Amino acid sequence: MNSFTLDGTAIPFAPGQTVLQAALEAGRYIPHLCYHPEFKPHGSCKLCTVQANGRPAAACTLPAQAGLVIVSDSEEINGLRRTLVQMLFAEGNHFCPSCEKSGNCLLQALGYDLGVVTAGFRHFFPDRPVDASHPDIWLDFNRCILCELCVRASCEVDGKCVFALSGRGIDKHLVVNSLSGRLADSAIGLDDKAVSVCPVGAILKKRVGFAVPIGQRRFDIAPISAQALADAPRPAAIGDGA
C-alpha cells in the first residue's frame, strides 16, 4: 500500500481515503469535530487542520497521497485548534454544567483534550430562541455550532431535508424547513438520523434527560482521542467471515 508520513510515522492508505480516514484507521488521532464517517467529508469546522508539506489543509477533505508529509501534533497547530474551540464557545451560549449533553458533547470533550482552560474571547451572549414545539424533540439554537451534520443527515439519510443553514458570516444560523419555521410543523421523526447525530446539545430527545448520570458518560470514561480511535472503521482481518 501507498503511505504518507504523519508526525514522523508512516501511515498506509487505500485509494480514495482522506488523510483523516487513513490516520484513524491506522490508530492515529487527529482532532476533529464536524467529520462523521457516515457522511461525505465537509470541512466545516477546520479543527482537523494539519500542515501538509508545510501548507495548512483540512485533514478530513485532503486526499491521502504517497509522499505527503503531515504535521498534526505540534504546539502551533494545537494552539490554533484551541483558538477555534474558544471561538465556538464564545459565539454561542454553552452552559456546560447544566447541559444535558455534558459528558457526551464533542465540543466539550475537544476542549478538555486540547487543554482549553479559559474562554479566550469576550462572549457574544446571542439572543437565540429555543424551539420546544415538537412533542418529542427539543431544538436549542443556542448550542448550534453550524457543523451541518443534522443538515446532511436529514437530507442524505432521512430523505427529508428538515434542516438548512441560512445567512452568511456572523448571521449564519440553523433554520427548520417548515412553513412556520417550527420543528413541530416539519417532517422530522424521533428515530431520524438527524436527531442523534448532533455533536453538541442543540438537538435532544425529550423525557430522557440525564438518564445516564454525569460522571458516567462517554467522555467521562475515556477522552475523545481514545473514543475516536475506538470508533474508527478498521479493515477486515484476513479470514474474517470465513
N, C-alpha and C positions, 0 to 999 in steps of 0.2 A: 504494500500500500504506500501511497504518497504520504508525506508528512510535512508539517511545519514546526517551527520552534515556538514554544510558549514559556517564557521566563526561564529559558535555558534547557527545557525538556522537549524532546521530540514527541509530537502528537500526531498519530496516524489519522487519516480521514478518508471517507468514501466519497466518490464523485457526487456533487450536489449538496454536500454538507456545508454549513457555515462554520466559522471559527468557533462560535459558542457551542454549537451542537457537537462538534468533534471534541472540544475540550471537556464538556460534561460527560460524554460517552467514555472518555479516557480517564475520568475520575479527577479532573482538574476544574476547580470552581472559578468562574468569572462572575462577579456580582452582576445581577440583572433584576429588572422589575417588570417591564411590560412584556417580556418574552414569555410565550406559553408553547409547549411542544405540540399542542394540537392545532395551532394556527400558523399561518404564514408569517414569518418574522416581519416586524413592523417598524422598529427603530424609533419608537415614540419617546422613550424616557432618557435615553443616552447613558443610563447607569452602566451599561456594559462597554462603554468606550475603552478602547485599548490603543496602544501605539503599534501600528503595522508598518514595518520598515521605516519607522521614525515619524509616521504621519497618523493623526487621530482617525479612528474609524469605529463604528458600532459593531461589536463582535457578532451580534445577532443577525445582521444583514450582510456581513463581509464574507464572501465565498472563500472557503478554505483553498489555498493554493500551495503547491510544493515550493519550499524555499522561503516562505513568509517567515519573518522574524517578529514575533508578537511579544510585547511587554505589557503585562497587566498588573502584576503585584508590585507596584512601585509607590513610593510616598507621593510623588507628583500626581499620579493618576488616581490613587485613593483619595488624595486631597480634593481633587475635582469631583469625585463621586460624593464625598461628604458635603461639598457645597451644593450639589444637586439635591441631595436628600434634605438639607436645611431649607432650600428654596421651596421644596414641596410642602414641608411642614409650615413654613411661613405664609405660603399662598392660600392655604385652606384653613379650616377650623378643625384641628385634630386634637381632641382631648383624650389622650390615651387611657388615663386611669378610669374613665367612665365609659369607654367604648366597648361594645360587645365583641369587637374583633381583636381586642388586645390579647396578645399571645398567639394569635393566628394571622396577624397582619404582616404582609410582606414589607411594607414601608417601615413599620416599627422595627421589624427584625433586621432590615438592612441598616437602620440607624445604629442598632446595637452592634452589629457585626463590623461596621466601619468605624466605630468609636465616636459617633456623634454625641456630644455631651452638652452642647449649647444650641440655641435656635440659630444664632449666627446673623439673623436678619430681623428687622422690625416686622412683626406680624401684621398682615393685612386686615384680619378680622372681617372678611367679606360678609355681607348680609345675604345669606342664601336660604332658600326655603327647604322645608322637609316635606316630602310627599308621602303621607300616610293613608292615601285614599284607597289603596288596594287592600282587600281583606286579609291577604296572606304575605304581602311583601312590603318592606319598608325601604324607601329611597331617600337617602340623606345626601344632598348635593354638597354639603359642607366638606365631606371627606373625599369627594371625587378627585382623582389625580390625573384625569384625562388620558389614561393608558389605552383606552379604546378596546379593552378586552371584552366588555359587555357588548359593544357595538359589533365586533367581529363574531362573537359567539351567537348573538341573536340573528345575524344575517346568515352566517356560514353554516351553523349547526341547527339552530331552531327554525330557520327559514321564515322569520317574522320581521326582522329589522325594526325592533321596538325602540332601540336607542340610536342616537346620532350625536355628533358634535356640531355646534353652531358657533359662529363668530370667529374672530381672529385675535391673536395676541392675548392680552390680558382679559379680553372679553370672551374668549373661547369658553364654552360651557357645554355640559351634557343636556340633551333635550329628549323628551319622550315623544315617540311618533304616534300621537293620537290627536283628534280634532281639538280636544280640550287641553292637551298637554299634560294630562293627569295619567298616572300609571294605571288607575282603575279602569280607564277607558281604552287601554291598549290591549294587544293580543297576548300579553305575557302570561305564562303559566308558572306555577310553583316549581315544577320539575324542569324548567328550561335551563339550558346550559348557561345562559346569561345571568341567571340568578346566583349560580355557585362559583362563577369564575372571577368575581371581583376580588382584587388583592387587598383591598382595604375595607372599611366598614360602610361603604356607600350603598350597597345593596344587601339587605339582610332579610332573612325569613322571620316572620312574626311568631311569637309564642314559643320560641326555642332559645331565648336569650339566656346566656350564662348556664346552659345545661352542663357544660364542662367547666369546672371551677378554674379561676385564674391561678396559675402556678402549675396546672396540669395540661396545658395546651401545647400545641405543636412546637412552637418556638421556645416554650418554657423548658421543653425536654431536651432539645438539641438546637444549635444555632442554624441559621438559614443556609450557611455554606454546607453543612452536613446534610440537611434536608434536601437541598437541591441535587446533591450528588446521589443521594439515595433514590430520588425520583427520576433521575435521568434515564432515558432509554438505553438499553445495552444490546449489543448484537447477540443473537442466539449462539450458545456454545455448540461446538461440533457434537453431533449425536443427540441434541435436544429433540424431543418428539419422536425418537425412533422407537 
